[in-house]
């Protein structure tokens, strides 16, 4: 669930502020040089489709005790027989 408010702030650039209820997080995106209403609608669509969590990079590789059932791909693998 996302709550989006519109407020008039004199002397400030316009921006869209989204408050996410599930994560108690907020994100704001500037719409300073946006002339068309379709572009503002795209920003609203982007904010409504986000989860609210911060984007984190996975730095550690995923390790498993069970290798792939399908096997490891090699350039010598021929799939024409299937």
C-alpha positions as CSV (number, residue, x, y, z in Angstrom):
1,X,0.0,0.0,0.0
2,X,1.3,3.4,-1.0
3,X,0.1,6.8,0.1
4,X,0.9,9.7,-2.1
5,X,0.2,13.3,-1.1
6,X,0.3,16.5,-3.0
7,X,1.4,19.7,-1.1
8,X,2.1,23.2,-2.3
9,X,5.5,24.4,-1.2
10,X,6.3,27.9,-2.3
11,X,9.9,28.4,-3.4
12,X,10.7,24.7,-3.7
13,X,10.9,22.4,-6.7
14,X,8.0,20.0,-7.1
15,X,8.5,16.3,-6.1
16,X,6.4,13.2,-5.5
17,X,6.7,11.7,-2.1
18,X,5.5,8.2,-1.5
19,X,5.0,6.7,1.9
20,X,5.0,2.9,2.1
21,X,2.8,1.5,4.9
22,X,4.4,-2.0,5.0
23,X,8.0,-0.9,5.4
24,X,7.4,2.5,7.1
25,X,9.7,4.0,4.4
26,X,9.4,7.1,2.2
27,X,10.8,7.8,-1.2
28,X,10.7,11.0,-3.2
29,X,11.4,11.7,-6.8
30,X,11.8,15.1,-8.3
31,X,9.5,16.2,-11.1
32,X,11.3,19.5,-11.6
33,X,11.7,19.5,-15.4
34,X,8.7,17.4,-16.2
35,X,6.3,19.1,-18.6
36,X,3.9,16.3,-19.7
37,X,1.4,14.8,-17.3
38,X,2.2,11.3,-18.8
39,X,5.8,11.6,-17.3
40,X,4.3,12.4,-13.9
41,X,2.1,9.4,-14.3
42,X,5.1,7.3,-15.1
43,X,6.8,8.5,-11.8
44,X,3.6,7.6,-9.9
45,X,3.5,4.2,-11.6
46,X,7.2,3.6,-10.6
47,X,6.6,4.5,-7.0
48,X,3.5,2.4,-6.8
49,X,5.3,-0.7,-8.1
50,X,8.2,-0.4,-5.6
51,X,8.2,-2.5,-2.5
52,X,9.6,0.3,-0.3
53,X,12.8,-1.5,0.7
54,X,16.2,0.0,-0.1
55,X,18.0,-1.5,-3.0
56,X,20.9,-3.6,-1.8
57,X,23.6,-5.4,-3.8
58,X,24.2,-9.0,-3.1
59,X,28.0,-9.2,-2.7
60,X,28.4,-12.8,-1.5
61,X,28.0,-15.6,-4.1
62,X,25.2,-18.1,-3.5
63,X,26.7,-21.5,-2.5
64,X,24.9,-24.8,-2.4
65,X,25.7,-28.3,-1.2
66,X,23.7,-29.8,-4.1
67,X,24.9,-29.1,-7.6
68,X,22.5,-28.6,-10.5
69,X,20.6,-31.7,-11.5
70,X,20.9,-30.6,-15.1
71,X,24.7,-30.5,-15.0
72,X,27.2,-27.9,-15.9
73,X,27.0,-26.3,-19.4
74,X,30.0,-26.6,-21.6
75,X,30.6,-25.3,-25.2
76,X,30.9,-28.9,-26.4
77,X,27.4,-29.8,-25.3
78,X,25.3,-30.7,-28.3
79,X,21.5,-30.3,-28.1
80,X,20.8,-31.3,-31.7
81,X,20.0,-34.9,-30.6
82,X,17.1,-33.9,-28.4
